[in-house]
Each structure stands twice: as C-alpha cells, then as structure tokens.
Amino acid sequence: MTAADEPLLRVTDLATHFITRAGTVRAVDGVSFEVARGEVLGLVGESGSGKSVTGYSILGLVDPPGKIVSGSIRLAGRELVGLDDEAMRGIRGREIAMIFQDPMMTLNPVLRIDTQMTEAILAHERVSERAARDRAIEALRRVGIPSPRERLEAYPHQFSGGMRQRVAIAIALLNRPALIVADEPTTALDVTIQSQILAEMQSLCRETGTALIWITHDLTVIAGLAQQVAVMYAGRIVERAGVDAVLDTPRHPYTEGLLGSLPSAATPGAPLRQIPGSTPSLGRLPPGCAFSPRCAHASERCRREAPEVTAEDAPPVAGAADGANAGEAAGANARREFRCHHPRSVAAR
Amino acid sequence: MSAVSAPTPNPAAAPVETPVRRFVRAFVEDRVAVLGFVLFSLIVLLAVFAPFITPQNPYDLGKVDLMDSRLPPGEQTADGYTAWLGTDGVGRDLYSGILYGLRISLTVGALSGIIAASLGMSVGLLAAYAGGRIEAVIMRIVDLQLSLPAILIALILVAALGKGVDKIIIALVVVQWAYYARTVRASALVERRKEYVEAAQSLGLSTRAIVFRHILPNCLAPVIVILTVQTAHAISLEATLSFLGVGLPQTEPSLGVLIANGFQYMLSGRYWISFFPGLALLLTIVSINLMGDRIRDVLNPRLEK
C-alpha cells in the first residue's frame, strides 16, 4: 500500500488499558477504524464505553495509570504509538487538535483570549507576535465571534458558554490541523446553540478539509453531521458503517437498542423504551459478548464466546427519502462491520 | 458572569475587567481594609523617607549625646530639637530610632517573605508536577519543618549563623518556605487535574509553559494571602529574636532591639523607651493583618457573592 492510499487516520487493534491495583480496566480493547481526509466519523456510545479514551489515545494524552498497550495509530502513514513526548507535542495542536466537552473548563480563567490563542500558534511556529494575533482574529471571525479584534482582549468569564465553545473551536482551528477530535463539544450547551455550532463545524470542516472525529452519546447529532458511524460498547466497536446504514438498518442489537431509546422514536404516551441494565464495569466484563446480559437476543453461545468482526457490504439505502444520499453511501462507505452472533435482519426495522 | 452575554454590538465600549481591577474593586469595598492599607502605606512612607524627616540619624554616633539619655516625651534635647517620643538609654531620639528601625523591620519582613515565597512556590510546583519519590521527599521535609516551632528553628539558626540582617533573613526564609510549598503543591495538584491543563496539552504546549503560564497563576491567590500573614509573622519573629538578643545587633537597631533596650527601664517609670517602638510594631502588624483579612475574603472563591 502506498502512502497515497493511506487514509488520514488508521487505527488498528488499539488497546488502552488502565492498570490499577484493583485490576486491569480494558477501557479500549481492540478498536479499529479509519478516517479519510475531510470525513466526519461519529463515535457513539454510552458513558464508560471507551469512546473518550479512544480520543485521548489518538492524541497521546492518556494519563497514568492508563497506557496504550498494543495496536497502532497511523496519521497519514506515520505511526503515533510509541512516539516520544517531544515528537508527540509537535503533532498535538498542529496536526491533530481537540475540542473538549465543557467550554467553561477548557479555557484558562486567568489568561486573556489573545494570550491563549497566540501561544497555541507560537508553540508550533516561529512567527511574529503580530502575525499570530492576526491569525487569531481571523480564526475568531471564522467561528462567528462578533468584533473579534476587541473580543481578543477579553477574559473567558466575559463570554457565554456558546461563545466560549466557539473560542475553543477557533483555537483548535488555529494551526489548520488535518484532524480534530471533538469530545462531546455540544453536550453542555443549549439545543439552539448546539445546532448553530454543529452547522458551523460542518461548514468549517468542509471549507478547510479537516477531518473530524465527533465523540458523542447523542445519535441525533450524528445523523446530521457524520458520514461514518462507529458504535462503541465496553471498549469495543460493535458496529461500524456509513451513517445511513447504521441508522436505518442496524445489525447489532445494541445499536438497535440505542436507536429505540431515542424519545423521538416512541409513540406519544407509550412508555419510553430503554435498554435494560447498565453498562458493565470495564474491570469485570462478562465472558463472551459484553452486551449479552442486556441483550434480548442473546444465546448460550453469546455468553460463551466473544463474537469476531463480521464484514459485509452495506445494503443499498432503504427508503425513498434517503435516496439523495444513496450515491454517497454507496462509495467508500459501503462496507459495514459488526460484532454479533445474531445480527438483526436488515429488513427488521 | 451571565451579565456579559455574547454578541454585544460594541464590546469595546465596556472596559475590560482584568482580574487585578476586579480585585481592587472588591478590596476597597471594606472600609477597615482601606484603613489598614492607608496606615500601612503611611508606615512604609515614613520608613522610606526616614533620613529626610527625622531630626537625628541614630546610627551616627557623632550626633548622639549621652546627656540626652532617657529624656521623657516632649523634652528639648541638647541638640535643640524636641524629642516628641523621648530618648532612649544612650540619648538616641526615639522618633528617629523608630523610623530607622521600621526600615530594617520592613526590609527583613518583605525580603524574607518574597524569597521564601519564591523558593516555596518552586519547590511546591516541583513536588506537584514531578510526583512520586521526589514529591514524597519534599513533602516529608515540609512536614518535619512545620512540626517544629518556628521560634525554635529560628533561634537555633541565628545562634549558629550569628547576628546580622542577612543571617536573620536566611533564618526567616528557612522558617517560612514550607508554608508556601505546602499550599502551592495543594493548589497545583487541584489545578493540574482541571480541563484547561488538558486543553493546553492538546495544543502541544511544553511542560514548562503549562506549569508556569497556566498552572502557577491559578495558584497565586492563596500564596498572596499567606504572603501577608507571613510577612506580619516574620516582622514579629524578627522583633522577638532581637528582643531576646540573638537577632540584630545594636548597630542595626530594628524595632525589637529598641524594645529590648527600654525593657530594663520599664519598672522605673520610663515606659516610653519600650512603649513607642512596641506601638509602632503593633500598628505595622495590625495594618498588614487588616489588609490580609480582606485579601483573603476577596480571593476566596467560596465567599464570592
């Protein structure tokens, strides 16, 4: 395979474990996925499914006792696992940037916005203070902050939550990274602000050709944003395919359960559906398929042996309304992978 | 916070409220603290301009007349000026002596505070960031230091080092650094787990930039509070050591030395020789503590309205 064929990011069999006295927590356990240039991958799962740790692993920011124990993360053909701190620091913020969940917490309260923005540029490039400032103003303007020149002198507490998240996005975009890892960046915001930010992220990524890994527990966000979806459960990706295939014809019972739990899918007045039980403790996973205790379709085999990855061609997109997206889905995204002994039938929903 | 919502049409019109400005505004809300500040400023000004506003240089032995010794407050000296606060046992004007003594006391307090704070902050940050064995060793030394009474350590050190301003500053730094180290380590441990540190790491900033530009400024609030308390403490500790005769020599009379000089005359009714230096010491420490109380209130996030 030549470098040209390499996707922007290829994660292969990544395993990030937290080795504690109480035992090993397999937060991420054999995760593989790819992100093409300019593509948006939605990484979906409940709390504790390992989706955030996957994001942190890509940036090499897993704090001890956590450690990447095996697997490979290749960014444009360059292996990131095992890089020393200095080399990794050169990649963080320059080639891969991150946006965090709570905009109230991610900006330093005692430093002005201009300080925080220019230092992000100066950490990677030798440019004049003035040039860095101009770029910061440009970045603020791009994320829709009014009078950016004046706002640059403000402190974080002088911004509202939505504005702060815009600033955080502007900081992430400063060095024109090829990939942004966004860890639930809209969860802490109002729905109206959330949709604004989503729309802006989408157009920004399209303009700049930045690929995006959008970590979330909210499938409705993914539906409008991502081209590819990976559903995580207990440290593994249980289903991965193009967004339409996952949302319209889920193969894994867990994906099906997640979709069924959305309040919008329910009949008004009827009790809301839920997946019984809760996510298992990653330190004490059940043998076999980790989802089997909560799965309505689980058999003896599920409790005994963990399912391997099954790959198949994703079906042509069902439903006439989605016809416009069919061409897109039929392209590179037409493959589908899942881990289940008893996959749901494609016609089930 | 919510008052400043996002798209203000002309945000330049509102002046940017820096943390310093916010601090000053909150500080002046308290009259007592302002009084403390005014008093302290006055004391500092008196000390700084002592050579220009005192009738006598108490270090200049040529100016000191033994005939003037133990004059009560308000008496005329042989030199022709009025000793408003009286004179001491060797004929030095007490008003002049106190102002010159304040210079020494304030210098010792401020210098030892600044050096101890810098040292303690560096050590505390190192402990918080390095962790593991380095942290354990540093913090056990801090524990050991804080478990012994300050006056005892200072006495032993001064006895070993000898008299002099530099030596007493060393002794006071040794006594004080541990407070800063412990506080800064505690704050830094809290701060480094905050998300803005992770965000700074995700931008590829160096460890040095993260520690000194991001973590340290967020740890400063408690340090400033300790700095005021400890400066007052250092001034009184220096006075104590000098009073006991192990601090500063007679040639560098701090307030403590002046108090000690008058102590033998107390019972014979010549109260002023000890009383006025004592009063000056008291006012200095009270003014610092009044400011310190308010600073603590302003900087304490839990008391924020």
Chai-1 contact restraints between the chains, C-beta under 6 A:
chainA,res_idxA,chainB,res_idxB,connection_type,confidence,min_distance_angstrom,max_distance_angstrom,comment,restraint_id
A,L59,B,S202,contact,1.0,0.0,6.0,A-B,restraint_1
A,L61,B,Q201,contact,1.0,0.0,6.0,A-B,restraint_2
A,R89,B,G204,contact,1.0,0.0,6.0,A-B,restraint_3
A,R92,B,S202,contact,1.0,0.0,6.0,A-B,restraint_4
A,R92,B,G204,contact,1.0,0.0,6.0,A-B,restraint_5
A,G93,B,L203,contact,1.0,0.0,6.0,A-B,restraint_6
A,G93,B,G204,contact,1.0,0.0,6.0,A-B,restraint_7
A,M98,B,S202,contact,1.0,0.0,6.0,A-B,restraint_8
A,F100,B,E195,contact,1.0,0.0,6.0,A-B,restraint_9
A,F100,B,A199,contact,1.0,0.0,6.0,A-B,restraint_10
A,M105,B,E195,contact,1.0,0.0,6.0,A-B,restraint_11
A,T106,B,E195,contact,1.0,0.0,6.0,A-B,restraint_12
A,T106,B,Y196,contact,1.0,0.0,6.0,A-B,restraint_13
A,T106,B,A199,contact,1.0,0.0,6.0,A-B,restraint_14
A,N108,B,Y196,contact,1.0,0.0,6.0,A-B,restraint_15
A,N108,B,H214,contact,1.0,0.0,6.0,A-B,restraint_16
A,V110,B,P217,contact,1.0,0.0,6.0,A-B,restraint_17
A,V110,B,N218,contact,1.0,0.0,6.0,A-B,restraint_18
A,A120,B,L203,contact,1.0,0.0,6.0,A-B,restraint_19
A,A123,B,G204,contact,1.0,0.0,6.0,A-B,restraint_20
A,A123,B,L205,contact,1.0,0.0,6.0,A-B,restraint_21
A,P146,B,P7,contact,1.0,0.0,6.0,A-B,restraint_22
A,S147,B,P11,contact,1.0,0.0,6.0,A-B,restraint_23
A,E150,B,P11,contact,1.0,0.0,6.0,A-B,restraint_24
A,E150,B,A12,contact,1.0,0.0,6.0,A-B,restraint_25
A,E153,B,V16,contact,1.0,0.0,6.0,A-B,restraint_26
A,H157,B,M1,contact,1.0,0.0,6.0,A-B,restraint_27
A,Q158,B,V4,contact,1.0,0.0,6.0,A-B,restraint_28
A,S160,B,S5,contact,1.0,0.0,6.0,A-B,restraint_29
A,S160,B,A6,contact,1.0,0.0,6.0,A-B,restraint_30
A,M163,B,A6,contact,1.0,0.0,6.0,A-B,restraint_31
